[in-house]
Amino acid sequence: MSVLLNRDLLTSKIAEALKAGKPRRFRQSVELIVVLRELDLSKPENRINLLVELPHPPKANKIAAFAHGVFEVNAKNAGVDAIITRDQVEALSGNKRAIRKLAKQYDFFIAPPDLMPLLGRVVGPIFGPRGKMPEVVPPNVDVKSVVERLRRSVRVRIRNEPVIKVRVGAEGQDPKEILTNILTVLDEINRKFSLKQYLKEIYVKKTMGPPVKIRAAEVLSR
């Protein structure tokens, strides 16, 4: 069920965040920070880890595939940015530095079901806490469609604090597109936690810019 939000207010806050801060030598991302309240994180069901497909992604995510055999061929045809073979995974065993570097290199990973036991053992201890475990692609699923979806997706995650941080845009992007992305993310959060009940405040900011605060009472339409 969708929640009604004050779009005019969100639009003005996006504009404020885009203007705030000093110019940088790189294209800054626009980030959405959602702070929830009265959420019992001792309950596992409240520690969410979702993928949300943005209508207007600010950039195409980098995708790597753990692959072999037919899945490797399909992943290459789907246009992934890198193939990591079974032998390469086994060579990573015990090399925490290399595994951490790999986790940082790519936004998302995919893998066939039969590689997951090996991946869980080798990269799981580092990938898991970072939310980087591969998406499992069953044999009957089109790899290209999975890759295209992940190219446009962001991760919505709650772990130890009731705070969600998501990239929803970039400098130079149409503010209307950023607004649509924010509404999409908030709608997905609302499916899990009623914003009318749990929302405390929202912040919009550039990577290096100051956060622009929006109180729940301001943004929730009555």
Backbone bond lengths (Angstrom), bond angles and torsions (degrees), N, CA, C in turn:
res aa  C-N    CA-C-N  psi(-1)  N-CA   C-N-CA  omega(-1)  CA-C   N-CA-C  phi
1 M - - - 1.468 - - 1.525 109.10 -
2 S 1.312 117.33 129.72 1.452 122.17 -179.42 1.517 111.08 -75.40
3 V 1.323 115.21 153.04 1.449 120.81 176.07 1.524 108.10 -110.46
4 L 1.328 116.70 140.55 1.463 121.04 179.51 1.522 109.30 -81.97
5 L 1.326 115.70 126.11 1.458 121.40 -178.68 1.521 110.41 -124.10
6 N 1.314 115.46 154.25 1.457 122.05 179.95 1.531 109.12 -77.68
7 R 1.320 115.69 94.48 1.464 120.62 -175.31 1.528 112.16 -67.51
8 D 1.318 117.16 -36.24 1.469 119.69 179.34 1.523 110.51 -62.77
9 L 1.313 116.40 -41.45 1.462 120.20 178.72 1.524 110.18 -65.40
10 L 1.319 117.08 -45.55 1.461 120.03 179.06 1.526 111.26 -60.32
11 T 1.321 116.53 -41.07 1.467 120.87 179.37 1.523 110.96 -61.15
12 S 1.326 116.89 -43.80 1.473 120.83 -179.77 1.528 111.22 -66.67
13 K 1.331 117.23 -36.40 1.465 121.07 179.91 1.528 111.00 -71.74
14 I 1.327 117.08 -34.97 1.465 120.74 175.07 1.524 109.54 -62.26
15 A 1.332 116.35 -45.92 1.466 121.06 179.29 1.528 110.75 -61.36
16 E 1.331 116.15 -40.63 1.466 120.97 178.80 1.530 110.72 -63.30
17 A 1.325 116.39 -43.83 1.466 120.25 -179.84 1.523 111.59 -65.56
18 L 1.330 117.01 -36.77 1.463 120.89 -179.60 1.530 111.59 -67.33
19 K 1.327 116.94 -31.15 1.463 121.22 -179.08 1.527 112.39 -84.97
20 A 1.330 116.96 -23.47 1.461 121.21 -173.33 1.528 111.77 -74.08
21 G 1.332 115.19 151.75 1.457 120.24 175.37 1.516 113.91 87.33
22 K 1.314 115.40 166.94 1.462 121.99 -179.69 1.530 110.84 -80.76
23 P 1.331 116.35 150.05 1.466 119.14 174.61 1.527 110.55 -62.88
24 R 1.306 116.69 143.75 1.462 122.15 178.44 1.525 110.00 -119.09
25 R 1.311 116.20 164.55 1.461 121.06 -177.69 1.524 112.54 -85.12
26 F 1.305 116.80 7.16 1.459 120.56 177.92 1.521 108.83 -135.17
27 R 1.300 115.31 162.03 1.464 121.12 179.21 1.528 108.96 -78.02
28 Q 1.316 115.76 111.06 1.453 119.62 -177.01 1.528 111.46 -78.89
29 S 1.319 114.78 146.66 1.459 120.24 172.52 1.523 109.82 -78.29
30 V 1.314 115.31 159.08 1.462 121.23 170.87 1.521 106.90 -106.99
31 E 1.318 115.77 125.86 1.454 121.05 -173.93 1.523 111.28 -113.52
32 L 1.309 115.21 143.42 1.458 122.88 173.91 1.526 108.10 -109.07
33 I 1.325 116.30 128.52 1.463 121.82 176.18 1.521 107.57 -118.65
34 V 1.321 116.71 122.09 1.461 122.58 -179.19 1.524 108.23 -113.33
35 V 1.322 116.20 121.34 1.463 121.43 179.71 1.527 108.37 -107.22
36 L 1.321 115.48 122.51 1.462 121.09 179.79 1.522 110.34 -102.27
37 R 1.307 116.91 165.39 1.465 120.98 -178.65 1.537 109.40 -132.97
38 E 1.332 114.58 159.32 1.468 121.83 174.87 1.528 111.87 53.36
39 L 1.332 115.97 36.89 1.460 121.19 -179.56 1.528 108.24 -106.13
40 D 1.306 116.40 120.08 1.463 121.82 -177.59 1.525 109.57 -82.58
41 L 1.335 115.93 100.06 1.458 120.37 -176.88 1.529 112.57 -83.32
42 S 1.325 116.56 0.25 1.467 118.79 172.13 1.523 110.66 -74.41
43 K 1.333 116.50 -15.01 1.461 121.56 176.86 1.532 108.97 -90.91
44 P 1.321 118.06 120.90 1.478 121.32 -177.20 1.524 113.30 -55.41
45 E 1.343 117.60 -33.00 1.468 119.76 -177.14 1.527 112.54 -67.28
46 N 1.338 117.07 -15.69 1.462 120.26 178.80 1.524 112.63 -91.17
47 R 1.328 117.40 -6.30 1.468 120.78 176.72 1.530 107.05 -97.25
48 I 1.326 114.83 88.39 1.463 120.24 -170.20 1.528 111.93 -88.84
49 N 1.319 115.52 158.53 1.458 123.17 176.93 1.523 107.00 -150.08
50 L 1.351 116.28 91.90 1.458 122.18 -173.05 1.522 110.91 -118.23
51 L 1.321 116.25 154.32 1.450 121.72 170.58 1.521 108.35 -107.65
52 V 1.332 115.96 129.96 1.462 121.70 -179.75 1.525 108.51 -120.33
53 E 1.316 116.25 125.25 1.464 121.60 179.08 1.520 109.20 -83.85
54 L 1.326 116.49 121.37 1.462 121.27 -178.72 1.530 110.76 -83.49
55 P 1.327 117.23 139.37 1.470 120.11 175.88 1.531 112.03 -64.50
56 H 1.353 115.84 -33.18 1.467 120.82 -176.83 1.532 109.82 -133.69
57 P 1.325 117.92 74.41 1.467 119.81 -177.65 1.517 111.42 -62.47
58 P 1.336 117.77 136.55 1.462 120.55 -179.12 1.523 113.13 -70.74
59 K 1.322 116.28 -23.06 1.467 120.47 176.75 1.518 108.36 -155.62
60 A 1.324 115.71 160.19 1.458 120.28 176.67 1.525 108.71 -83.60
61 N 1.320 117.03 123.65 1.456 120.88 179.67 1.524 111.23 -65.34
62 K 1.335 115.57 152.16 1.455 121.61 175.55 1.526 108.81 -89.58
63 I 1.335 115.89 129.36 1.459 122.19 -175.19 1.524 109.68 -119.82
64 A 1.328 116.35 131.41 1.460 121.43 173.72 1.526 109.06 -118.55
65 A 1.320 115.57 148.41 1.470 120.89 -179.10 1.521 110.27 -118.63
66 F 1.320 115.75 126.57 1.459 120.80 165.52 1.529 105.21 -81.84
67 A 1.313 117.80 118.64 1.464 116.68 -166.79 1.521 112.67 -154.52
68 H 1.326 114.13 158.59 1.454 123.04 171.99 1.521 107.40 -159.14
69 G 1.335 115.92 162.12 1.462 120.99 175.34 1.520 113.96 58.43
70 V 1.318 115.53 -137.99 1.465 122.10 -177.85 1.523 110.78 -61.26
71 F 1.332 116.56 -39.38 1.472 118.99 -179.03 1.530 110.69 -62.63
72 E 1.319 117.55 -35.79 1.465 120.47 178.03 1.524 110.65 -63.08
73 V 1.322 116.67 -43.23 1.469 121.03 178.09 1.522 110.62 -62.20
74 N 1.332 116.28 -45.56 1.466 120.68 -179.14 1.522 111.53 -65.12
75 A 1.330 116.91 -38.00 1.468 120.65 179.33 1.528 110.89 -66.46
76 K 1.328 116.45 -41.30 1.468 120.04 177.26 1.522 110.23 -62.74
77 N 1.324 116.55 -43.65 1.465 120.45 178.91 1.525 111.83 -65.24
78 A 1.338 116.76 -26.33 1.471 121.06 178.91 1.518 112.07 -80.01
79 G 1.332 116.98 -7.89 1.459 120.25 174.80 1.517 115.46 84.72
80 V 1.341 117.90 28.41 1.467 118.58 178.01 1.520 109.81 -63.63
81 D 1.320 116.13 159.43 1.464 120.83 -176.45 1.523 112.60 -80.75
82 A 1.330 116.77 -21.64 1.463 119.30 179.79 1.522 110.31 -158.41
83 I 1.326 115.05 149.30 1.466 122.87 172.65 1.524 107.60 -112.65
84 I 1.326 116.08 129.93 1.463 121.67 176.91 1.527 106.78 -118.11
85 T 1.318 116.87 114.22 1.457 122.05 -172.79 1.533 111.70 -80.95
86 R 1.321 114.94 168.48 1.465 120.29 177.65 1.537 110.49 -58.32
87 D 1.330 116.86 -43.50 1.464 120.38 179.58 1.525 111.52 -61.23
88 Q 1.334 115.99 -39.02 1.469 119.80 178.91 1.527 111.12 -67.44
89 V 1.315 116.42 -36.51 1.470 119.79 176.96 1.527 109.66 -64.48
90 E 1.308 116.83 -47.01 1.464 120.45 -179.68 1.526 111.09 -61.54
91 A 1.341 117.10 -33.65 1.463 121.22 179.01 1.535 111.85 -69.59
92 L 1.323 116.55 -20.52 1.475 120.83 179.06 1.525 112.06 -79.13
93 S 1.311 117.86 -14.27 1.458 121.80 -173.38 1.535 111.51 -53.46
94 G 1.330 115.68 121.94 1.456 121.32 178.69 1.515 114.89 84.73
95 N 1.336 117.96 -9.39 1.466 121.35 -178.00 1.534 108.93 -95.18
96 K 1.315 116.71 81.46 1.454 121.35 -174.85 1.526 112.42 -62.11
97 R 1.305 116.24 -37.02 1.468 119.71 -179.81 1.525 111.31 -62.19
98 A 1.328 116.12 -44.49 1.464 120.28 -179.52 1.525 111.02 -67.53
99 I 1.330 116.82 -36.49 1.470 120.52 179.56 1.528 110.33 -68.49
100 R 1.321 116.94 -41.59 1.473 119.91 176.84 1.526 110.77 -62.45
101 K 1.327 117.03 -40.56 1.466 121.26 178.35 1.519 110.80 -62.77
102 L 1.330 116.42 -42.01 1.457 121.01 178.54 1.522 111.06 -62.99
103 A 1.320 117.09 -42.03 1.466 121.29 179.81 1.526 111.36 -60.25
104 K 1.331 116.71 -34.95 1.463 121.12 -179.07 1.525 112.40 -77.80
105 Q 1.321 116.43 -25.25 1.473 120.73 -173.66 1.521 113.60 -70.22
106 Y 1.334 116.55 -30.73 1.461 120.27 -172.94 1.526 110.37 -128.14
107 D 1.335 114.41 148.40 1.465 119.98 -179.63 1.525 111.45 -77.18
108 F 1.341 115.91 -39.36 1.457 120.26 -178.58 1.525 110.01 -141.71
109 F 1.329 114.37 156.98 1.456 121.72 177.47 1.528 108.74 -128.73
110 I 1.326 115.63 150.31 1.462 120.84 173.57 1.529 108.29 -127.49
111 A 1.331 115.68 159.95 1.462 119.95 179.85 1.520 109.81 -162.70
112 P 1.333 117.74 154.56 1.467 120.83 174.08 1.523 109.19 -79.27
113 P 1.331 118.62 159.70 1.467 121.74 -177.35 1.524 114.30 -57.00
114 D 1.333 117.53 -37.64 1.469 119.55 -173.26 1.529 113.69 -71.46
115 L 1.336 117.72 -14.16 1.472 120.40 177.35 1.531 112.29 -90.89
116 M 1.320 117.99 -11.14 1.457 120.34 -172.91 1.534 114.04 -63.73
117 P 1.347 120.10 -39.00 1.473 118.11 176.94 1.534 112.24 -58.26
118 L 1.346 116.37 -43.77 1.470 120.45 178.19 1.525 110.66 -64.52
119 L 1.329 116.99 -45.06 1.462 120.74 -179.07 1.522 111.55 -65.03
120 G 1.326 116.47 -39.32 1.453 119.66 178.05 1.516 111.65 -60.00
121 R 1.326 116.10 -38.38 1.460 120.87 -178.80 1.533 112.17 -75.75
122 V 1.346 116.94 -41.30 1.466 120.11 -172.77 1.531 112.62 -86.04
123 V 1.333 117.04 -52.00 1.474 119.53 -174.83 1.529 113.01 -104.58
124 G 1.333 117.25 -14.70 1.459 121.09 -175.52 1.516 115.65 -52.82
125 P 1.358 119.05 -45.96 1.462 119.56 -177.96 1.526 114.19 -59.92
126 I 1.326 116.81 -26.03 1.473 120.49 179.43 1.521 111.20 -100.82
127 F 1.319 117.40 -42.23 1.466 121.18 179.89 1.531 111.33 -67.09
128 G 1.328 117.36 -40.65 1.467 121.47 -174.80 1.513 113.93 -55.27
129 P 1.346 118.70 -57.42 1.469 120.34 -179.73 1.523 113.67 -61.76
130 R 1.323 117.20 -22.54 1.465 121.31 179.96 1.535 112.59 -90.21
131 G 1.310 116.84 -0.52 1.459 119.91 -178.28 1.508 112.89 68.81
132 K 1.334 117.43 30.56 1.459 121.59 -175.03 1.531 113.59 -112.40
133 M 1.335 117.99 9.62 1.467 118.17 177.72 1.527 109.39 -59.78
134 P 1.335 116.48 142.67 1.469 119.66 -175.93 1.523 112.87 -63.33
135 E 1.335 115.21 148.49 1.458 119.83 169.13 1.524 107.15 -78.31
136 V 1.319 115.91 127.72 1.458 121.09 -178.62 1.529 109.28 -79.58
137 V 1.326 115.93 127.96 1.466 121.64 -179.48 1.526 108.52 -111.78
138 P 1.337 118.05 105.53 1.468 120.92 179.58 1.528 111.59 -63.45
139 P 1.329 117.61 159.48 1.476 121.43 -177.33 1.525 114.05 -58.71
140 N 1.340 117.15 -28.99 1.464 119.82 -176.55 1.529 113.47 -89.35
141 V 1.318 117.52 6.50 1.474 121.59 -178.34 1.531 109.78 -104.77
142 D 1.327 116.06 138.00 1.464 122.10 179.62 1.528 110.11 -71.03
143 V 1.327 116.37 116.64 1.467 121.09 -176.37 1.525 111.02 -63.00
144 K 1.328 116.72 -39.58 1.464 119.75 -177.73 1.526 111.54 -61.36
145 S 1.323 118.12 -39.62 1.467 120.67 179.97 1.522 110.67 -65.87
146 V 1.336 117.00 -35.89 1.469 121.04 177.59 1.524 110.05 -66.42
147 V 1.323 116.68 -44.91 1.465 121.01 -179.86 1.525 110.61 -62.67
148 E 1.322 117.04 -44.28 1.470 120.36 -179.83 1.527 111.24 -62.77
149 R 1.335 117.25 -37.74 1.470 120.46 177.93 1.525 110.79 -66.88
150 L 1.319 116.81 -43.76 1.464 120.37 -179.21 1.525 111.75 -67.11
151 R 1.319 116.76 -30.51 1.474 119.84 177.16 1.532 110.83 -57.66
152 R 1.331 116.21 -29.75 1.458 121.77 -173.38 1.533 112.92 -104.64
153 S 1.310 117.43 3.83 1.465 119.95 -169.05 1.527 113.42 -100.85
154 V 1.331 115.05 157.62 1.455 123.03 170.96 1.526 107.70 -127.79
155 R 1.320 115.33 156.57 1.459 120.12 -179.48 1.523 109.98 -97.16
156 V 1.319 116.15 127.28 1.471 123.10 176.05 1.522 106.63 -105.75
157 R 1.330 115.86 114.71 1.459 119.33 -167.88 1.523 112.23 -138.45
158 I 1.318 116.06 137.31 1.458 122.84 170.56 1.524 107.11 -125.95
159 R 1.331 115.87 127.70 1.461 120.00 178.19 1.529 110.40 -119.96
160 N 1.326 116.45 -89.38 1.459 120.48 -173.13 1.523 113.76 -99.52
161 E 1.315 116.66 -11.94 1.465 121.30 178.75 1.529 108.85 -131.94
162 P 1.339 117.20 147.97 1.469 120.05 -178.70 1.527 112.34 -78.29
163 V 1.322 115.70 55.70 1.465 122.19 -175.94 1.524 108.83 -132.84
164 I 1.326 116.56 135.03 1.462 123.00 178.00 1.525 108.30 -119.64
165 K 1.326 116.35 128.01 1.465 121.75 178.65 1.525 108.59 -120.59
166 V 1.324 116.36 125.33 1.469 121.27 -173.98 1.525 110.17 -140.26
167 R 1.345 116.55 138.00 1.468 120.44 172.53 1.519 108.51 -79.41
168 V 1.332 117.37 123.20 1.465 121.03 -175.30 1.524 113.20 -122.26
169 G 1.336 117.31 2.15 1.454 118.71 -178.70 1.514 111.15 179.21
170 A 1.337 114.92 -169.95 1.455 121.15 179.73 1.519 109.24 -153.88
171 E 1.323 115.44 157.61 1.464 120.40 175.58 1.529 109.58 -55.73
172 G 1.313 115.43 139.47 1.450 120.33 179.18 1.517 113.82 88.72
173 Q 1.317 116.73 -11.39 1.461 120.41 178.52 1.521 109.78 -80.35
174 D 1.319 117.12 147.20 1.463 122.42 177.95 1.531 109.29 -57.19
175 P 1.354 118.57 122.61 1.462 121.12 179.87 1.528 113.11 -55.63
176 K 1.334 116.98 -28.58 1.463 119.54 178.30 1.530 110.34 -66.42
177 E 1.330 116.43 -35.40 1.457 120.20 176.53 1.522 111.27 -67.51
178 I 1.332 115.38 -41.21 1.469 119.77 177.84 1.523 109.96 -62.29
179 L 1.328 116.72 -41.95 1.467 121.15 177.49 1.527 110.75 -59.05
180 T 1.321 116.75 -46.30 1.466 120.37 179.80 1.521 111.38 -61.30
181 N 1.330 116.59 -40.15 1.461 120.35 177.19 1.529 111.32 -63.07
182 I 1.327 116.50 -43.39 1.462 120.74 179.65 1.526 110.52 -62.82
183 L 1.324 116.55 -44.67 1.465 120.25 179.58 1.534 111.00 -62.21
184 T 1.333 116.45 -36.77 1.465 120.51 178.40 1.526 111.13 -64.18
185 V 1.329 116.16 -45.12 1.463 120.44 179.33 1.534 110.93 -64.80
186 L 1.329 116.71 -44.94 1.469 120.19 -179.54 1.527 111.46 -64.14
187 D 1.313 116.04 -35.81 1.462 119.95 178.38 1.530 110.80 -64.53
188 E 1.339 116.62 -39.75 1.464 120.49 178.41 1.529 110.99 -67.63
189 I 1.325 116.48 -40.29 1.470 119.48 177.03 1.518 110.18 -63.03
190 N 1.330 116.04 -40.26 1.461 121.12 -178.96 1.534 112.25 -64.01
191 R 1.336 116.54 -27.45 1.462 119.70 177.06 1.530 111.10 -64.43
192 K 1.335 115.18 -30.20 1.464 120.56 -178.59 1.528 112.10 -94.70
193 F 1.332 115.70 -44.46 1.466 121.64 -178.60 1.523 108.12 -130.02
194 S 1.307 117.12 117.01 1.465 120.65 179.62 1.531 109.79 -56.50
195 L 1.330 116.01 117.73 1.461 119.19 -178.83 1.524 111.72 -64.20
196 K 1.306 116.67 -31.83 1.466 119.25 178.31 1.525 111.53 -62.25
197 Q 1.308 116.05 -28.05 1.466 121.10 179.94 1.529 112.82 -94.67
198 Y 1.329 117.22 -40.98 1.461 120.25 -167.95 1.529 115.44 -106.93
199 L 1.330 118.77 -15.44 1.459 119.05 -176.01 1.524 111.40 -71.87
200 K 1.330 115.26 129.46 1.469 121.50 175.41 1.521 110.56 -101.04
201 E 1.330 116.42 -52.80 1.467 120.41 179.83 1.521 109.66 -164.17
202 I 1.319 114.44 163.42 1.464 122.91 178.49 1.531 107.52 -126.96
203 Y 1.321 115.82 146.18 1.462 121.12 172.64 1.531 108.30 -127.06
204 V 1.327 115.66 143.02 1.468 121.86 171.83 1.522 106.48 -122.12
205 K 1.330 116.68 132.69 1.467 119.28 -177.94 1.524 111.05 -154.80
206 K 1.321 115.52 156.42 1.452 120.88 168.29 1.524 108.61 -83.65
207 T 1.322 116.58 165.22 1.462 121.09 -176.80 1.520 111.89 -48.99
208 M 1.316 116.73 -49.53 1.469 121.71 -177.18 1.531 112.44 -108.44
209 G 1.316 117.01 10.94 1.458 120.76 -176.58 1.518 112.65 -97.07
210 P 1.336 116.58 165.42 1.463 120.69 177.82 1.531 110.57 -72.45
211 P 1.324 117.71 147.05 1.467 120.56 179.67 1.524 111.44 -74.70
212 V 1.323 116.15 140.05 1.461 122.97 175.62 1.527 107.23 -104.00
213 K 1.309 115.99 118.38 1.467 121.32 -171.90 1.529 112.47 -89.50
214 I 1.334 114.70 141.41 1.471 121.58 174.85 1.527 107.04 -132.14
215 R 1.312 116.94 117.62 1.459 120.67 179.64 1.525 110.57 -76.44
216 A 1.322 116.19 151.11 1.453 121.14 -178.93 1.519 111.45 -56.37
217 A 1.323 115.91 -42.86 1.469 120.45 -177.48 1.527 111.82 -62.36
218 E 1.339 116.60 -26.44 1.471 120.52 -179.89 1.523 111.88 -78.83
219 V 1.321 117.05 -40.49 1.450 119.95 -169.93 1.520 114.05 -91.65
220 L 1.322 117.57 -23.68 1.464 119.95 -179.35 1.510 110.77 -80.77
221 S 1.322 116.93 116.58 1.452 120.70 178.60 1.524 109.53 -70.95
222 R 1.303 115.15 142.11 1.460 119.80 -178.09 1.524 110.38 -102.45
